[in-house]
Amino acid sequence: MIDDLSQLRSEIDALDVDILVRLNARARLARKVGSLKVGQAYRPEREAEVLRRIIEINEGPLPDEVAARLFREIMSACLALERPITVSYLGPRGTFSERAAVKQFGEGAQTVPQPSIDEVYRSVESGAADFGVVPVENSTEGAVGRSLDLMPQTTLKTCGEVLLRIHHHLMARSRSELNAIQRVFSHGQSLAQCHEWLNANMPHAERVAVSSNAEAARRASIEPLSAAVAGEMAAEHYGLTLLASNIEDEPNNTTRFLVLGNYEPKPSTTGKDKTSLVLSAANRAGAVYEMLTPFATRGVSMSKFESRPSKVAMWEYLFFVDIDGHRDDANVVEALAELRSIAGYVKVLGSYPAAVL
């Protein structure tokens, strides 16, 4: 048995050497590709194509998602050889927004926390950051209003999306009995997402809403008899101990983030693209229904249709729409042309590859 184990370890060592040699060969090729590129180095449509191909050819035993995550990190590291991408997100460090930024761009990116969603937009618009990652909607709590309100005003393009499965954990400075915790800090949405669990397990504890889950973790790290509801990254940043894991009420709780930048992805070869729009209806009866017709008659699927006050005039609304397909696809081109003759206002926020992971 010892001889068998030694043989297996020798084979693993040999494979490790081969993997390292091939990784460096890939990195050299990626650097050559980078030297031939003009303008944008990071191309989300190309990355999405690579990841989808990896999933298609993966024969295991590694799960598809694990294999894809490994290759995302390889691409991130190779890109960083040329120049690390700078990505702004809603801070502070330890938030789900930071986790979404790392999920999309990998550990090779330079992530920069911003104090507000407005500052995420501003940092990319000014050129201080290459991209920004902002939350736009949660599967249980709905839209993130400020992110949507800024989209009609910005010159930035939507060039990617991130779907992040949200797991909430209860954490404190040290391991404690739940009945000893007097107060629980968290963002208001997170408290709402864990409402039933907190009712059942900590009905006596005061719930204190703060600006972010990372701030909740910071408060819990310095205040006695307190705990925070936050993600694992916050626990790592502030050295907290997990008292309970996955305490969210909804098992499929997911937040969708959009990637903003000064780049317009081309149609992907897989055809798995999305286009985001913002519209306003003309002031006449049946105008909203008319806006849907150009998509329906051309077989363009709509995955989102949500209204928000326009912030310009009382009782006027903007409609945020997501459709399947790229703005350069023939049926989408035709639909948008007809839509512009019907709607009071049309802005294409961007076309981008649908989330892979």
C-alpha positions in Angstrom: 0.0 0.0 0.0 2.9 2.4 0.8 4.4 1.7 -2.6 1.1 2.4 -4.3 0.7 5.7 -2.4 4.3 6.7 -3.3 3.6 5.9 -7.0 0.4 8.0 -7.0 2.2 10.9 -5.3 4.9 10.7 -7.9 2.4 10.8 -10.7 0.7 13.9 -9.1 4.1 15.6 -8.8 4.8 15.0 -12.4 1.3 16.4 -13.4 1.9 19.4 -11.3 5.1 20.2 -13.2 3.3 19.7 -16.5 0.4 21.9 -15.4 2.8 24.7 -14.3 4.7 24.5 -17.6 1.5 24.7 -19.6 0.1 27.5 -17.5 3.2 29.6 -18.1 3.0 28.8 -21.9 -0.6 30.0 -21.8 0.4 33.1 -20.0 3.1 33.9 -22.6 0.5 33.5 -25.4 -2.0 35.7 -23.6 0.7 38.4 -23.2 1.4 38.2 -27.0 -2.3 38.6 -27.6 -2.4 41.6 -25.3 0.4 43.2 -27.2 -1.6 43.0 -30.4 -4.8 44.4 -29.0 -5.8 48.0 -29.5 -7.8 49.6 -26.7 -9.7 47.4 -24.3 -7.7 44.5 -23.0 -10.5 42.8 -21.0 -13.3 41.5 -23.2 -16.2 39.9 -21.3 -17.6 38.3 -24.4 -14.4 36.4 -25.0 -14.1 35.3 -21.4 -17.7 34.1 -21.4 -17.0 32.0 -24.6 -14.0 30.4 -23.0 -15.9 29.5 -19.8 -18.8 28.1 -21.7 -16.5 26.0 -23.7 -14.7 24.7 -20.6 -18.1 23.6 -19.2 -19.1 21.9 -22.4 -15.9 19.8 -22.7 -15.4 19.1 -19.0 -15.6 15.4 -18.3 -15.1 15.5 -14.5 -14.6 14.5 -11.9 -14.3 18.3 -11.2 -17.8 19.9 -11.2 -18.4 22.2 -14.1 -18.6 25.3 -11.9 -15.2 24.4 -10.2 -13.5 24.0 -13.6 -14.9 27.3 -14.8 -13.8 29.1 -11.7 -10.3 27.8 -12.1 -10.1 29.0 -15.7 -11.5 32.4 -14.7 -8.7 32.8 -12.2 -6.2 31.6 -14.9 -7.5 34.3 -17.3 -7.4 36.9 -14.5 -3.8 36.1 -13.6 -2.7 36.2 -17.3 -4.5 39.5 -17.8 -2.8 41.0 -14.7 0.6 40.3 -16.3 -0.2 43.2 -18.7 -2.0 45.5 -16.3 -4.4 44.6 -13.4 -7.9 45.7 -14.1 -9.2 48.2 -11.6 -12.8 47.5 -10.5 -14.9 49.8 -8.2 -17.6 48.3 -6.0 -19.9 49.4 -3.2 -17.8 49.1 -0.1 -16.5 48.8 2.5 -14.4 45.7 2.1 -16.2 42.5 3.0 -19.5 43.3 1.2 -21.3 41.0 -1.2 -20.4 43.6 -3.8 -16.8 42.9 -3.3 -17.5 39.2 -3.6 -19.4 39.9 -6.9 -16.4 41.9 -8.3 -14.0 39.1 -7.5 -16.3 36.5 -8.9 -16.5 38.4 -12.2 -12.9 39.6 -12.6 -10.9 37.1 -10.4 -8.2 37.6 -7.8 -5.9 39.2 -10.4 -8.1 42.4 -10.5 -7.5 45.4 -8.3 -10.8 45.9 -6.4 -11.4 49.4 -4.9 -14.3 50.0 -2.4 -16.4 53.1 -2.8 -18.6 54.8 -0.2 -21.7 54.9 -2.3 -23.2 53.6 -5.6 -22.9 57.2 -6.9 -19.1 57.0 -6.4 -18.9 53.7 -8.2 -20.4 55.3 -11.2 -18.2 58.4 -10.9 -14.9 56.5 -10.5 -15.5 54.7 -13.8 -16.8 57.8 -15.6 -13.7 59.7 -14.6 -11.3 56.9 -15.6 -10.1 56.2 -12.1 -11.4 52.7 -12.5 -11.8 50.5 -15.6 -15.1 48.9 -14.5 -17.7 49.2 -11.8 -19.9 46.5 -10.2 -23.3 47.6 -8.8 -26.2 45.6 -7.4 -29.4 46.0 -9.3 -31.9 43.5 -7.9 -32.4 40.8 -5.3 -34.6 37.8 -5.8 -36.5 38.3 -2.5 -36.2 42.1 -1.9 -36.5 43.5 -5.4 -34.7 46.4 -7.1 -31.8 48.4 -5.9 -33.3 51.8 -6.7 -30.2 54.0 -6.7 -28.4 51.8 -9.2 -31.4 52.0 -11.6 -31.9 55.7 -11.1 -28.4 56.5 -12.2 -28.4 54.4 -15.4 -30.4 56.9 -17.6 -27.9 59.6 -16.6 -24.6 57.9 -17.2 -22.5 57.5 -20.4 -21.3 54.1 -19.2 -22.3 50.9 -20.9 -23.6 47.8 -19.2 -21.1 45.2 -20.3 -21.6 42.2 -18.0 -23.7 40.7 -15.3 -23.0 38.7 -12.1 -25.4 36.4 -10.3 -24.3 35.9 -6.7 -26.0 33.4 -4.5 -26.4 35.1 -1.1 -25.6 33.2 2.0 -26.0 35.1 5.3 -24.1 34.0 8.5 -24.3 35.0 12.1 -20.9 36.1 13.4 -19.4 37.5 16.6 -16.0 38.2 18.2 -16.0 34.8 19.9 -18.1 31.7 20.1 -21.2 32.6 22.2 -24.6 31.2 23.0 -27.3 32.8 20.9 -29.3 33.9 24.0 -26.2 35.9 25.2 -26.3 38.2 22.1 -28.1 41.4 22.9 -28.0 43.1 19.5 -27.6 42.0 15.9 -26.2 44.4 13.3 -26.8 44.1 9.5 -28.0 46.0 6.5 -31.8 46.4 6.4 -32.2 44.1 3.4 -30.2 41.4 5.1 -32.2 41.7 8.3 -35.4 41.3 6.2 -33.9 38.3 4.4 -33.2 36.5 7.7 -36.4 37.7 9.5 -37.9 34.3 10.2 -34.6 32.7 11.4 -34.0 35.6 13.7 -37.6 35.4 15.1 -37.2 31.7 15.8 -33.6 31.7 17.2 -33.0 35.2 18.6 -36.3 36.8 19.4 -34.9 38.7 22.3 -32.0 40.4 20.4 -32.3 44.0 19.2 -31.9 44.3 15.4 -29.9 47.3 14.3 -29.8 48.3 10.6 -26.5 49.8 9.4 -25.1 51.0 6.1 -23.7 47.7 5.0 -23.0 44.1 6.2 -19.3 44.9 6.3 -20.1 47.8 8.7 -22.2 45.4 10.7 -19.2 43.0 11.0 -17.0 45.9 12.1 -19.4 47.0 14.8 -19.7 43.4 16.0 -15.9 43.1 16.2 -15.6 46.0 18.7 -18.9 45.9 20.6 -19.5 43.3 23.3 -22.6 41.1 23.4 -23.3 41.9 19.7 -23.3 39.9 16.5 -23.6 40.6 12.8 -25.4 39.1 9.9 -23.0 39.2 6.9 -21.1 37.1 4.4 -18.0 35.0 4.9 -15.7 37.7 3.4 -16.8 40.1 6.2 -16.0 37.5 8.8 -12.5 37.0 7.3 -11.8 40.8 7.2 -12.8 41.4 10.8 -11.7 38.2 12.4 -15.1 37.1 13.5 -16.3 33.6 14.4 -19.3 32.1 12.7 -22.1 31.2 15.1 -24.6 30.0 12.5 -24.4 29.6 8.7 -26.9 30.0 5.9 -29.5 31.6 8.0 -31.4 33.3 5.1 -35.1 32.5 4.9 -35.2 32.0 1.1 -32.9 29.1 0.0 -32.5 30.6 -3.5 -31.7 34.1 -2.4 -29.7 35.7 -5.2 -28.5 39.2 -6.0 -27.9 40.3 -9.6 -25.1 42.8 -10.3 -24.3 44.7 -13.5 -20.8 45.5 -14.7 -20.4 49.1 -16.0 -17.6 50.4 -18.2 -16.6 52.3 -21.3 -16.8 49.2 -23.5 -19.4 47.6 -25.7 -19.1 43.8 -26.0 -19.6 42.3 -29.4 -22.1 39.5 -30.0 -20.8 36.3 -28.5 -20.4 33.2 -30.7 -22.7 31.2 -28.3 -25.6 33.6 -28.9 -26.2 33.8 -25.1 -26.4 37.6 -24.8 -28.7 40.1 -23.1 -29.6 43.7 -23.8 -30.7 46.2 -21.1 -32.9 49.2 -22.0 -34.6 52.1 -20.3 -37.8 53.4 -21.9 -40.6 55.9 -21.3 -44.0 55.6 -22.7 -45.7 58.2 -24.9 -48.6 60.0 -23.1 -51.5 58.1 -24.7 -53.7 55.2 -23.9 -52.2 51.8 -24.6 -48.7 53.2 -25.0 -47.0 50.7 -22.6 -48.7 47.8 -24.5 -47.4 49.2 -27.8 -43.9 49.2 -26.5 -44.0 45.4 -26.0 -45.3 44.6 -29.5 -42.0 45.1 -31.4 -40.3 42.4 -29.3 -43.3 40.0 -29.3 -43.7 40.1 -33.1 -40.0 39.3 -33.6 -39.7 36.5 -31.1 -37.5 38.5 -28.7 -37.9 37.2 -25.2 -38.2 39.7 -22.3 -36.8 38.7 -19.0 -37.4 41.9 -17.1 -39.9 44.8 -17.2 -39.9 47.1 -14.2 -41.1 50.7 -13.7 -39.4 53.4 -11.6 -40.4 57.1 -11.1 -38.6 59.3 -13.6 -37.4 61.8 -11.0 -38.1 64.5 -13.6 -41.9 65.0 -13.5 -44.6 63.8 -11.1 -46.4 60.6 -12.1 -44.0 59.9 -15.0 -42.2 56.6 -15.1 -39.2 55.0 -16.7 -39.3 51.3 -17.6 -36.2 49.1 -17.2 -36.2 46.2 -19.7 -34.0 43.2 -20.2 -34.3 41.2 -23.4 -32.5 38.1 -24.7 -30.1 38.8 -27.6 -27.5 41.4 -28.6 -28.4 44.8 -30.0 -26.7 43.8 -33.3 -28.8 40.7 -33.8 -31.1 41.2 -36.8 -34.4 40.7 -34.9 -33.3 43.0 -32.1 -32.2 45.7 -34.6 -35.6 45.6 -36.2 -37.4 45.6 -32.8 -35.4 48.6 -31.5 -36.0 50.5 -34.8 -39.8 50.1 -34.4 -39.6 50.8 -30.6 -38.0 54.2 -31.3 -41.0 55.2 -33.3 -43.4 54.2 -30.5 -41.7 55.1 -27.2 -41.2 58.5 -25.8 -37.6 57.7 -24.9 -35.3 54.8 -25.6 -31.8 54.3 -24.2 -29.9 51.1 -24.8 -27.9 50.6 -21.6 -25.8 47.9 -23.2 -25.5 44.4 -24.7 -23.4 41.8 -22.8 -22.9 38.1 -22.3 -25.3 36.4 -19.9 -23.8 35.3 -16.7 -22.0 31.9 -17.0 -21.5 31.1 -13.3 
